Amino acid sequence: MYIKRHAEKTISTLSKMFGAVMVTGPRQVGKTTMLRENVQDTAYVTLDDPILRMSAQENSNTFLKDNPPPVFIDEIQYAPNLFPYIKMHIDSSNDKGLFYMSGSQQFKLMKNVTESLAGRMGIVNLLGLSLREKYSCNFDEPFIPTDNYFSQRRESIKEISYDVVWENIHRGSMPALWCNKDYDWQMYYSAYVRTYIERDVRELTQVGDENKFLQFMTVVAASTGQLVNIASMARDVGISQPTAERWLSILRTSNIVYLLKPYSNNITKRTVKTPKLYFLDTGLAAYITRWNSPDTLKNGAMSGAFFESFVIGEIIKSYYNKGIAEPPLYFYRDKDMNEIDLIIEENNTLYPIEIKKHADPKKRDVAAFNLIDKISGVSRGQGGVVCMYDKIITLKDNDKVIPINYL
């Protein structure tokens, strides 16, 4: 069963603008499936095939002669020496959409891309299935809490019950798990972690101690929704701080985690400078931290952090799927511990969001929004509380209660 991906429109647009289109993202989120579905008239080669990989690595020039464009090259990170030849081919032609490429490991891949194909390639970062995609919602605009957004979003809203939301949070966003309800959740993620460490981490970054790296992943997953604390992570795992920084960079650039930057400008000198960390697939985070059922997760000590991580992940997907590689997303926290979970910046306007797992938001939940009024040079837009309430209602002034299915 193929689930239509919202990034398809972006890929179609980029293929008319650039000679090459690259889809990056974590392993098993559907990069290959989506591209093969949408460029069916294009030849397909995968560098998972050891013979083709050897040819691409050792005979890069003749590889493109044997596989002339338009061509889809899967797992391109295994042959980065192809990029200069792809560049030469693009430069010698005015045609667009000559090369389609996908790769799981951004950390090695993007360095080669930026050096070789700058300005010649459009890039889409694909994550797991969004709620919109799971429930066949055609609405694909990036989330922003405005009346215009809500009026458009309302036309394609799907009701999602409290328990079903937690089933989504626990099961995660991997297409294979969503499409195959009989797949064993623990067995799937066990294999996923093993493959990720063995193929992406060990092959490309020379991590020496794989057990320590898995332990580090567990510590990071347990820190979802919190400020990054490298010293604490290093201490918990028994590694040096430079190693912890390098391993966190691996998790970030392979799209396992997302670092949400703090909002700051020249005026906000009292704000913290440390990013917040979010695990992008809550199912993977639940597996690693051993929350083995939706019920134990929603009633457990980390339920608030998982709900917040899920909401942040859904909002990030709404931007990535539109081709916005650097979403204008921030959080606010000052040295007096005042905090706003999420700030969306657009046209010099800041839109504040609180995220609460409960269904009875109060005016005090938006009290911190007034802090934005003290930041000179920007204006405060509409805001709200994303929560489990089932209707859009005004909470205070321009701030609304936002049901999770409006993301």
Secondary structure as UniProt FT lines:
FT   HELIX           7..15
FT   TURN            16..17
FT   STRAND          20..24
FT   TURN            27..28
FT   HELIX           31..38
FT   TURN            40..41
FT   STRAND          43..46
FT   TURN            47..48
FT   HELIX           50..58
FT   HELIX           60..66
FT   STRAND          71..74
FT   HELIX           76..78
FT   HELIX           80..82
FT   HELIX           83..91
FT   STRAND          99..103
FT   HELIX           106..116
FT   TURN            118..120
FT   STRAND          121..125
FT   HELIX           131..134
FT   TURN            135..136
FT   HELIX           147..154
FT   TURN            155..156
FT   HELIX           162..171
FT   HELIX           175..179
FT   TURN            181..182
FT   HELIX           185..195
FT   HELIX           196..201
FT   HELIX           202..205
FT   HELIX           210..221
FT   TURN            222..225
FT   STRAND          226..227
FT   HELIX           230..237
FT   HELIX           241..253
FT   TURN            254..255
FT   STRAND          257..262
FT   TURN            269..270
FT   STRAND          276..279
FT   HELIX           282..288
FT   TURN            289..290
FT   HELIX           294..298
FT   TURN            301..302
FT   HELIX           303..320
FT   TURN            321..323
FT   STRAND          329..334
FT   TURN            335..336
FT   STRAND          339..346
FT   TURN            347..348
FT   STRAND          349..355
FT   HELIX           363..374
FT   TURN            376..377
FT   STRAND          379..380
FT   STRAND          383..387
FT   STRAND          393..396
FT   TURN            397..398
FT   STRAND          399..403
FT   HELIX           404..406
//
